[in-house]
Amino acid sequence: MTKQDKQNQKNHREKVKKMQEMVNNTLQNVYDTEVAIEHEDCAAKVQKCRTKNIQRLESVEDARREIEEERSYL
């Protein structure tokens, strides 16, 4: 394995790690929002939060696919 190959592999590992951290943070945001919704009285605000969580979960799915792709280079 060449020096460049090792560097590329390291870059992919680092990218996977960062992306996994982003996924974990996003999932924590989803959870925190769901907890906040339980205490929210305004229906419009609840709907806005639920819509945001749907978008977050879609982003998580996309990120997980990208993580798997990056792992294929390791």
SVG drawing of the C-alpha trace seen along z (x, -y; Angstrom):
<svg xmlns="http://www.w3.org/2000/svg" viewBox="-53 -28 57 30">
<polyline fill="none" stroke="black" stroke-width="0.4" points="0.0,0.0 1.4,-3.3 1.7,-6.4 -1.1,-8.0 -3.4,-5.0 -2.8,-5.1 -3.6,-8.8 -6.8,-8.2 -7.8,-5.4 -7.2,-7.7 -9.3,-10.4 -12.1,-8.0 -11.9,-6.9 -12.0,-10.4 -14.9,-11.3 -16.9,-8.2 -16.2,-9.3 -17.3,-12.9 -20.4,-11.7 -21.3,-9.3 -21.0,-12.1 -23.3,-14.2 -25.8,-11.3 -25.6,-10.9 -26.1,-14.6 -29.1,-14.7 -30.7,-11.8 -30.2,-13.5 -31.9,-16.6 -34.8,-14.4 -35.2,-13.0 -34.9,-16.4 -37.5,-17.8 -39.9,-14.9 -39.5,-15.6 -40.2,-19.3 -43.3,-18.5 -44.8,-16.7 -44.8,-20.0 -45.9,-22.2 -49.5,-23.5 -49.3,-25.3 -50.5,-22.9 -48.7,-25.0 -45.4,-24.7 -45.9,-21.0 -46.5,-20.5 -43.4,-22.6 -41.3,-20.5 -42.6,-17.2 -41.9,-18.4 -38.4,-19.3 -37.9,-15.9 -39.1,-14.2 -36.5,-16.2 -33.8,-15.3 -34.6,-11.6 -34.4,-11.8 -31.0,-13.4 -29.9,-10.6 -30.9,-8.0 -28.9,-9.8 -25.9,-10.1 -26.0,-6.4 -26.0,-5.5 -23.0,-7.9 -21.2,-6.3 -21.6,-2.9 -20.2,-4.2 -17.2,-5.7 -16.6,-2.4 -16.5,-0.6 -13.3,-2.5 -11.6,-1.2"/>
</svg>
